[in-house]
């Protein structure tokens, strides 16, 4: 007697397509529910927190309140019900004047700020820009491909054509806070420009 045929698999339900990963930029408020208002102005959305408690922990760390909330850059996606599924915090700070949505949308892939001083680095597609202070003229380095090793990411570049300045950046996953603003980010940075060694906090400004 031939074996019975296995029953045909039921067709997959016709559901919404998998939601694309996004980088959310706006203010989150933790109350009885978690809500998010985008800098770009859509209606307030409910947040489904899938950050392994990173969102709540950072909210408490920064001392955010229901009245002011917390400005974030965060990776996530939209649920079929138009809820923000928040998976990973890239940057968080209290939305005080000059912070948060007051700043223009990120035009960099990686940003680095000094832990206890005003220097900064912006890693962009066409160049890497180092500024010793917000008012200083940036030093422009040629774009460099990242090299990954043992959990860290490295960038190396030299100014052209004079080769007057060298830049070496190492990024490693670790919680980091800026001393002046209290801002949180999920990467620590070591930056060596010429002979100066600097410590900073780093985050992504757009998805890979």
C-alpha positions in Angstrom: 0.0 0.0 0.0 1.6 3.3 -1.0 2.3 5.8 1.8 -0.3 8.5 2.3 0.6 11.7 0.7 1.6 14.5 3.1 -1.1 17.2 3.3 -0.4 20.2 1.2 1.0 23.1 3.1 -1.5 25.8 3.8 -0.8 29.0 1.8 0.9 31.8 3.7 -1.6 34.4 4.9 -1.7 37.6 2.8 -0.2 40.0 5.2 1.7 43.3 5.0 5.2 43.1 3.6 8.1 43.1 6.1 8.6 46.7 7.2 11.9 48.3 6.1 14.4 49.4 8.7 14.3 53.2 9.4 16.3 55.7 11.4 13.8 57.6 13.5 14.6 61.1 14.6 12.4 62.9 17.1 11.2 63.1 20.7 10.1 60.1 22.7 8.0 60.4 25.9 7.7 57.6 28.5 4.4 57.7 30.3 1.6 55.2 30.7 2.4 54.4 27.1 5.5 55.3 25.1 5.0 57.9 22.4 7.2 59.4 19.6 6.9 62.6 17.7 9.1 62.8 14.6 11.1 65.9 13.8 9.6 65.7 10.3 6.1 66.2 11.7 3.9 63.1 11.4 1.3 62.5 14.1 2.4 61.2 17.5 3.0 57.4 17.3 2.9 54.7 19.9 6.3 53.0 20.5 6.9 49.3 20.9 10.1 49.0 22.8 12.4 46.2 21.5 15.6 47.8 22.8 16.2 45.3 25.6 15.3 48.1 28.1 18.0 50.5 26.7 15.3 53.1 26.0 14.0 53.1 29.5 17.4 52.9 31.1 18.7 55.9 29.0 15.5 57.9 29.8 16.2 57.5 33.5 20.0 58.1 33.0 19.3 61.5 31.4 16.7 62.5 33.9 14.0 63.0 31.1 10.5 63.9 32.2 7.1 63.5 30.6 7.0 67.2 30.0 10.2 67.4 27.9 10.8 63.9 26.8 14.1 62.7 25.2 15.4 63.4 21.7 16.6 60.3 20.0 18.1 58.9 16.8 17.0 55.3 16.8 16.9 52.3 14.5 13.6 50.6 14.1 10.7 49.9 11.8 7.0 50.5 11.4 4.4 47.9 12.5 1.4 47.2 10.2 -0.6 49.3 12.8 1.8 52.3 12.2 3.5 51.9 15.6 7.2 52.6 15.8 9.1 49.4 16.7 12.3 50.8 18.4 15.2 48.4 18.4 18.4 50.3 19.0 19.3 53.7 20.3 22.0 55.5 18.3 21.9 58.9 20.2 19.9 60.4 23.0 19.9 63.8 24.7 17.5 66.1 26.5 15.8 68.3 23.9 17.1 71.7 25.2 17.8 74.7 23.0 20.4 73.8 20.3 19.8 70.1 20.8 17.4 67.7 19.2 15.1 68.8 16.3 16.8 72.3 16.4 19.7 70.6 14.7 19.6 69.9 10.9 19.0 66.3 9.7 22.2 64.2 9.8 24.3 64.4 6.6 27.0 62.1 7.9 27.3 58.3 8.3 29.2 58.5 11.7 29.5 61.5 14.1 32.0 61.8 16.9 32.0 64.4 19.7 34.7 64.8 22.4 33.7 63.4 25.7 34.8 66.5 27.6 35.8 69.0 24.9 34.3 70.6 21.8 36.1 68.8 19.0 34.2 66.7 16.5 34.5 64.4 13.5 32.0 63.9 10.8 32.5 60.8 8.6 30.8 61.4 5.2 30.7 59.7 1.9 33.2 62.2 0.2 35.4 63.2 3.2 36.1 63.0 6.9 36.0 66.4 8.6 37.8 67.1 11.8 37.0 70.3 13.8 38.9 71.4 16.9 35.9 73.5 18.0 32.6 74.5 16.5 34.0 77.8 15.2 37.3 76.3 13.8 37.9 75.7 10.2 37.5 72.0 9.5 40.4 69.9 8.4 39.2 67.8 5.4 40.6 64.3 5.0 39.9 62.0 2.0 37.1 59.4 2.6 38.4 56.1 3.9 36.9 52.6 3.8 36.3 51.2 7.3 38.2 48.1 8.4 36.6 45.8 11.0 38.6 43.7 13.4 37.9 42.1 16.8 34.6 44.1 17.2 36.1 47.5 16.4 36.0 49.6 13.3 39.0 51.6 12.1 39.4 54.5 9.7 42.8 55.9 8.5 43.3 58.9 6.3 45.9 61.6 5.4 45.4 65.0 4.0 46.2 65.4 0.3 48.3 66.5 -1.5 50.4 67.9 1.3 50.1 65.0 3.7 50.4 67.5 6.5 47.8 65.8 8.8 47.1 62.2 9.6 43.9 60.8 11.2 43.3 57.4 12.8 39.9 56.6 14.2 38.9 53.5 16.2 35.2 52.9 17.1 34.2 50.3 19.6 30.7 49.4 20.9 30.4 50.7 24.5 28.0 53.1 26.2 29.3 56.7 26.1 28.2 60.0 27.6 29.4 63.5 26.7 30.3 65.5 29.8 28.8 68.9 28.7 25.5 67.8 27.3 25.0 64.4 29.0 24.2 63.0 25.6 24.2 59.2 25.3 25.6 57.2 22.3 26.4 53.5 21.9 30.0 53.7 20.7 33.3 55.0 22.1 35.9 56.6 19.8 39.6 57.0 20.0 40.9 59.6 17.6 44.5 60.3 16.9 45.1 63.4 14.8 48.8 63.9 14.1 50.3 63.3 17.6 47.2 64.2 19.6 45.1 61.4 21.1 41.4 62.2 21.9 38.5 60.3 23.4 35.0 60.7 22.1 31.5 59.3 21.8 30.2 58.2 18.4 26.9 57.3 16.7 25.4 56.6 13.3 23.6 59.3 11.4 22.1 57.0 8.9 21.6 53.3 8.2 24.5 51.3 6.8 
